Amino acid sequence: MPDTPTTAVPHPALPCAADMVDDFLSAPTPGVIGTMARATGPFLILGASGKLGLHLALMLRRALQHLGRADRVIAVSRFQSLRDRAAFEQRGIESIACDLGDSAAVAALPESPTVFFLAGVKFGTAADLGLLRAVNVEIPQRIARRFAHSRIVAFSSGNVYPFVSPASGGAREDTPASPVGAYAMSCVDREQAFSAASASHDTPVVLVRLNYATEFRYGLLVDLAQWVFAGHPIDVTTGYVNVIWQSDAIAHSIQALELASAPAALINVTGPGTLSVRDLAHRLGRALGRPVAFTGTEAGTALLNNAALSHRRFGAPLVTLDQMIAWTAAWVAQGGATWGKPTGFERRDGRF
């Protein structure tokens, strides 16, 4: 039988107007402003049209404006994903349309002492291993060669780690990679492309192993909230997760610039603690005023990150779990648009 909400709660409210969420998600933190004061532009964001790129570009731009600087922030993409060029240019972000799979186009990109690499593909790759290799392996190899003399923040994934017990506290940066499935293996290969360039050319690199960033329109909490709101049972086989609000994930990733080194450095980026999917569903059910039903039984392991190192270096995430739940519930309850891209966090076979 479904579990019903046990206490009445106020209807959740958004922290900003619905048409201002991109601005809300891109406010620079003091830590970001401090890092940018010591960083060198122009700043190049490769693969900028996905879920993180616009907010990263805006946070960089706003931090520079706070510092009274006019360094170029350049978004580079085919702009065929979530965002078009107008989303960047109307906010003062320069854009370059570029296929990162085209060697000549990559060679023509402007020099930049600071590069953020966001390009990658995940979903649909179980049936297209050629695409997986082209985007997650060959493009990183090309970019690592082209920008061998830059400082690089390259986004990776917690999927490179083995499944671990919830009691372990999550995989740390010194946990050996043990990828499950072709996608996770391609993430390891992507890291190796940047690590090889770092070793060969003394390129300062930091690899950001991120999971799971969430905001109003996508993320693990959005997945759960939509299921709860629609009355779908929650499968708790993958019973434990990590989440971090997108603005905190981006802030910590920008601050990771100062960790970049040769050989390449690793840093986990996620929220504090190990979270129970069952508990998250209950809390979302209370916020949404919906009963919650479950299926399955929690497995003894899950894909979990321990981000204690990043929290020591950059401070704890500013957005609390209570805030994330309230904001996500408010967005879903009010019929807010989503990206329609489920995280697939519940998958345990590595096929996406």
C-alpha positions as CSV (number, residue, x, y, z in Angstrom):
1,M,0.0,0.0,0.0
2,P,1.2,3.6,-0.6
3,D,2.6,5.5,2.3
4,T,0.5,8.7,2.8
5,P,1.9,12.0,4.0
6,T,1.9,12.0,7.8
7,T,2.0,15.8,8.4
8,A,0.5,18.8,6.6
9,V,3.2,21.0,5.1
10,P,2.9,24.5,3.5
11,H,2.7,24.5,-0.3
12,P,6.4,24.7,-1.4
13,A,7.4,27.9,-3.1
14,L,10.1,28.7,-5.7
15,P,13.1,30.9,-4.6
16,C,12.8,33.1,-7.7
17,A,10.4,33.8,-10.5
18,A,10.2,30.9,-13.0
19,D,11.7,32.9,-15.8
20,M,14.7,33.9,-13.6
21,V,16.0,30.4,-12.7
22,D,19.0,30.6,-15.0
23,D,20.1,33.8,-13.2
24,F,19.4,32.2,-9.8
25,L,21.5,29.2,-10.7
26,S,24.5,31.3,-11.9
27,A,25.1,33.6,-9.0
28,P,28.9,33.5,-8.1
29,T,29.9,32.5,-4.6
30,P,32.6,34.3,-2.7
31,G,34.8,31.3,-3.4
32,V,34.3,31.6,-7.1
33,I,35.0,35.3,-7.0
34,G,38.2,34.6,-5.1
35,T,39.3,32.0,-7.6
36,M,38.5,34.2,-10.6
37,A,40.6,37.0,-9.1
38,R,43.6,34.7,-9.6
39,A,42.6,33.1,-12.9
40,T,43.7,34.2,-16.4
41,G,41.4,34.8,-19.3
42,P,40.0,34.5,-21.8
43,F,37.9,31.6,-20.6
44,L,36.9,28.9,-23.1
45,I,33.9,26.5,-22.4
46,L,33.9,23.6,-24.7
47,G,30.7,21.6,-25.1
48,A,28.7,24.5,-23.7
49,S,25.2,23.8,-24.8
50,G,24.4,21.0,-22.4
51,K,23.0,21.1,-18.9
52,L,25.9,22.8,-17.2
53,G,27.3,25.1,-19.8
54,L,25.1,28.2,-19.7
55,H,25.2,28.4,-15.9
56,L,29.0,27.9,-15.9
57,A,29.5,30.7,-18.5
58,L,27.2,33.1,-16.6
59,M,28.9,32.4,-13.3
60,L,32.3,33.1,-14.8
61,R,31.0,36.3,-16.4
62,R,29.3,37.6,-13.3
63,A,32.3,36.9,-11.2
64,L,34.5,38.8,-13.6
65,Q,32.0,41.7,-13.6
66,H,32.1,41.8,-9.8
67,L,35.9,42.1,-10.1
68,G,35.6,44.9,-12.7
69,R,37.2,42.7,-15.4
70,A,36.1,42.3,-19.0
71,D,37.8,39.1,-20.0
72,R,36.2,37.1,-22.8
73,V,34.0,34.2,-21.8
74,I,33.6,32.1,-24.9
75,A,31.0,29.3,-25.2
76,V,31.9,26.7,-27.9
77,S,29.4,24.1,-29.1
78,R,27.5,22.9,-32.1
79,F,24.5,24.4,-30.2
80,Q,22.3,21.4,-31.1
81,S,21.7,20.2,-27.5
82,L,19.6,22.0,-24.9
83,R,20.8,25.6,-25.6
84,D,21.1,27.6,-28.7
85,R,23.5,30.4,-29.3
86,A,20.9,33.1,-28.5
87,A,20.7,31.8,-24.9
88,F,24.4,32.8,-24.5
89,E,24.6,35.9,-26.6
90,Q,21.6,37.6,-25.1
91,R,23.4,37.3,-21.8
92,G,26.6,38.8,-23.0
93,I,28.5,35.5,-23.6
94,E,30.4,35.2,-26.8
95,S,29.8,32.1,-28.8
96,I,31.5,30.1,-31.4
97,A,29.7,27.3,-33.4
98,C,32.2,24.5,-33.6
99,D,32.1,20.7,-34.1
100,L,34.7,19.4,-31.7
101,G,34.9,16.3,-33.8
102,D,36.4,18.4,-36.6
103,S,40.2,18.7,-36.2
104,A,40.4,21.8,-38.4
105,A,37.6,23.6,-36.5
106,V,39.3,22.8,-33.2
107,A,42.6,24.0,-34.5
108,A,41.0,27.3,-35.4
109,L,39.6,28.0,-31.9
110,P,41.2,30.9,-30.1
111,E,44.0,30.4,-27.7
112,S,42.9,30.4,-24.1
113,P,44.9,29.9,-20.9
114,T,41.8,28.6,-19.1
115,V,39.6,25.8,-20.6
116,F,36.6,24.1,-19.2
117,F,35.7,20.9,-21.0
118,L,32.1,19.7,-20.7
119,A,31.5,17.7,-23.9
120,G,30.2,14.2,-23.5
121,V,27.5,11.8,-24.4
122,K,25.7,9.2,-22.3
123,F,22.2,8.2,-23.2
124,G,21.6,6.1,-26.3
125,T,25.2,5.0,-26.4
126,A,24.5,1.3,-25.5
127,A,23.3,0.9,-29.1
128,D,25.9,3.2,-30.6
129,L,29.4,2.4,-29.3
130,G,30.9,4.3,-32.3
131,L,29.3,7.6,-31.1
132,L,30.4,6.8,-27.5
133,R,34.1,6.5,-28.6
134,A,33.9,9.5,-31.0
135,V,32.6,11.9,-28.4
136,N,33.9,10.6,-25.0
137,V,37.3,9.4,-26.2
138,E,38.5,10.9,-29.5
139,I,37.3,14.5,-28.8
140,P,39.0,14.6,-25.4
141,Q,42.2,13.3,-27.1
142,R,42.0,16.1,-29.7
143,I,41.2,18.8,-27.1
144,A,44.0,17.7,-24.8
145,R,46.5,18.0,-27.7
146,R,45.1,21.4,-28.9
147,F,45.1,23.0,-25.5
148,A,48.2,21.3,-24.0
149,H,49.5,24.7,-22.8
150,S,46.3,25.7,-21.1
151,R,44.9,25.1,-17.6
152,I,42.1,22.6,-18.0
153,V,39.1,21.7,-15.9
154,A,37.7,18.5,-17.5
155,F,34.3,17.2,-16.3
156,S,34.1,13.5,-15.7
157,S,31.7,11.2,-13.8
158,G,31.4,9.3,-10.6
159,N,30.5,6.3,-12.9
160,V,34.2,5.5,-13.1
161,Y,34.0,4.2,-9.5
162,P,32.9,0.7,-8.4
163,F,29.6,0.2,-6.6
164,V,30.3,0.5,-2.9
165,S,28.3,-0.1,0.3
166,P,26.4,2.9,1.8
167,A,28.3,2.4,5.0
168,S,31.6,3.1,3.2
169,G,30.8,6.8,2.9
170,G,31.3,6.6,-0.9
171,A,34.3,6.2,-3.2
172,R,37.1,8.7,-2.6
173,E,39.6,10.1,-5.1
174,D,42.0,7.3,-4.2
175,T,39.5,4.6,-4.8
176,P,40.7,2.7,-7.9
177,A,38.4,3.1,-11.0
178,S,36.3,0.0,-11.7
179,P,33.9,1.1,-14.5
180,V,30.7,-0.9,-15.1
181,G,29.6,-0.8,-18.7
182,A,30.8,0.9,-21.9
183,Y,29.7,4.4,-20.9
184,A,31.7,4.3,-17.6
185,M,34.7,2.8,-19.5
186,S,34.6,5.7,-21.9
187,C,34.7,8.1,-19.0
188,V,37.9,6.4,-17.8
189,D,39.3,6.8,-21.3
190,R,38.3,10.5,-21.3
191,E,40.2,11.0,-18.1
192,Q,43.2,9.1,-19.5
193,A,43.3,11.4,-22.6
194,F,43.7,14.5,-20.3
195,S,46.0,12.7,-17.9
196,A,48.3,11.7,-20.8
197,A,48.5,15.3,-22.0
198,S,49.2,16.4,-18.5
199,A,52.1,13.9,-18.2
200,S,53.5,14.6,-21.7
201,H,53.2,18.4,-21.8
202,D,53.0,19.4,-18.1
203,T,49.5,20.6,-18.7
204,P,47.8,21.5,-15.5
205,V,44.6,19.5,-15.4
206,V,41.9,18.7,-12.8
207,L,39.3,16.0,-13.5
208,V,36.0,16.7,-11.9
209,R,34.1,13.5,-11.0
210,L,30.6,14.8,-10.6
211,N,27.3,13.1,-9.5
212,Y,24.5,14.0,-9.3
213,A,23.9,17.7,-10.0
214,T,20.2,18.7,-9.8
215,E,18.3,21.8,-10.6
216,F,14.7,22.7,-11.3
217,R,14.5,21.1,-14.8
218,Y,16.5,18.0,-14.5
219,G,18.4,15.8,-12.0
220,L,17.8,12.9,-9.7
221,L,15.4,14.8,-7.4
222,V,13.4,15.9,-10.5
223,D,13.1,12.2,-11.5
224,L,11.9,11.2,-8.1
225,A,9.5,14.2,-7.8
226,Q,7.9,13.5,-11.2
227,W,7.4,9.8,-10.3
228,V,5.9,10.7,-6.9
229,F,3.7,13.4,-8.4
230,A,2.4,11.0,-11.1
231,G,1.8,8.2,-8.6
232,H,4.4,5.8,-10.0
233,P,6.1,3.4,-7.6
234,I,9.7,4.2,-6.7
235,D,12.1,1.4,-7.4
236,V,14.6,1.4,-4.5
237,T,16.9,-1.3,-5.7
238,T,19.5,1.4,-6.2
239,G,18.7,2.7,-2.8
240,Y,21.4,5.3,-2.0
241,V,22.6,8.3,-3.9
242,N,24.4,11.6,-3.7
243,V,23.0,14.9,-4.9
244,I,24.3,18.5,-5.2
245,W,22.5,21.6,-6.3
246,Q,23.7,22.7,-9.7
247,S,25.0,26.1,-8.6
248,D,27.1,24.5,-5.9
249,A,28.4,21.9,-8.4
250,I,29.5,24.7,-10.8
251,A,31.0,26.8,-8.0
252,H,33.1,23.9,-6.8
253,S,34.2,23.0,-10.3
254,I,35.3,26.6,-11.0
255,Q,37.2,26.6,-7.7
256,A,38.8,23.4,-8.8
257,L,40.9,25.5,-11.3
258,E,43.3,26.0,-8.5
259,L,43.8,22.3,-8.0
260,A,44.9,21.7,-11.6
261,S,48.3,20.2,-11.8
262,A,50.7,18.0,-13.7
263,P,50.2,15.1,-13.2
264,A,46.4,15.6,-13.4
265,A,44.5,16.0,-10.2
266,L,41.2,14.3,-9.3
267,I,38.3,15.8,-7.3
268,N,34.9,14.4,-6.4
269,V,32.1,17.0,-6.6
270,T,28.8,16.1,-5.0
271,G,26.8,16.9,-1.9
272,P,27.5,15.8,1.7
273,G,26.5,12.4,3.0
274,T,24.8,9.3,1.6
275,L,21.1,9.8,0.9
276,S,18.4,7.1,1.0
277,V,16.2,7.1,-2.1
278,R,13.3,5.9,0.1
279,D,13.7,8.8,2.4
280,L,14.0,11.3,-0.4
281,A,10.8,9.9,-1.9
282,H,9.0,10.3,1.4
283,R,10.1,13.9,1.8
284,L,9.1,14.7,-1.7
285,G,5.8,13.0,-1.1
286,R,5.2,15.2,1.9
287,A,6.2,18.4,0.0
288,L,3.9,17.5,-2.9
289,G,1.0,16.2,-0.8
290,R,1.2,12.8,-2.6
291,P,1.2,9.2,-1.3
292,V,4.4,7.3,-2.1
293,A,4.6,3.6,-3.2
294,F,7.8,1.6,-3.5
295,T,8.9,-1.5,-5.3
296,G,12.1,-3.5,-4.9
297,T,14.5,-3.9,-2.0
298,E,17.7,-1.9,-1.5
299,A,20.8,-3.6,-2.9
300,G,23.8,-3.7,-0.7
301,T,25.8,-1.4,-3.0
302,A,25.4,1.8,-5.0
303,L,27.3,4.2,-7.1
304,L,28.4,6.7,-4.4
305,N,30.9,9.6,-4.2
306,N,32.7,10.9,-1.1
307,A,33.2,14.6,-1.7
308,A,34.8,15.4,1.7
309,L,38.0,16.7,0.0
310,S,36.2,19.3,-2.1
311,H,34.2,20.4,0.9
312,R,37.4,20.9,2.9
313,R,38.9,22.9,0.0
314,F,35.9,24.9,-1.2
315,G,33.5,24.8,1.7
316,A,30.3,22.9,2.2
317,P,27.6,23.3,-0.5
318,L,25.5,26.4,0.2
319,V,22.1,24.9,-0.8
320,T,20.8,22.4,1.7
321,L,18.9,19.2,1.0
322,D,15.7,20.7,2.5
323,Q,16.0,23.6,0.1
324,M,16.6,21.3,-2.9
325,I,13.5,19.2,-2.0
326,A,11.3,22.2,-1.5
327,W,12.3,23.9,-4.7
328,T,12.1,20.7,-6.8
329,A,8.6,20.0,-5.4
330,A,7.5,23.5,-6.1
331,W,8.7,23.4,-9.7
332,V,7.0,20.0,-10.4
333,A,3.8,20.9,-8.6
334,Q,3.5,24.1,-10.6
335,G,4.0,22.3,-13.9
336,G,7.4,23.7,-14.6
337,A,9.0,22.6,-17.8
338,T,11.8,20.1,-17.6
339,W,14.5,19.0,-20.0
340,G,13.0,15.6,-20.4
341,K,16.3,13.9,-19.7
342,P,16.1,11.4,-16.8
343,T,19.4,10.7,-15.0
344,G,19.0,6.9,-15.2
345,F,20.5,6.8,-11.6
346,E,18.5,3.6,-10.9
347,R,20.4,1.6,-13.6
348,R,22.9,-0.9,-12.3
349,D,24.1,-2.5,-15.5
350,G,26.0,0.4,-16.9
351,R,23.9,0.5,-20.1
352,F,22.5,3.9,-21.0
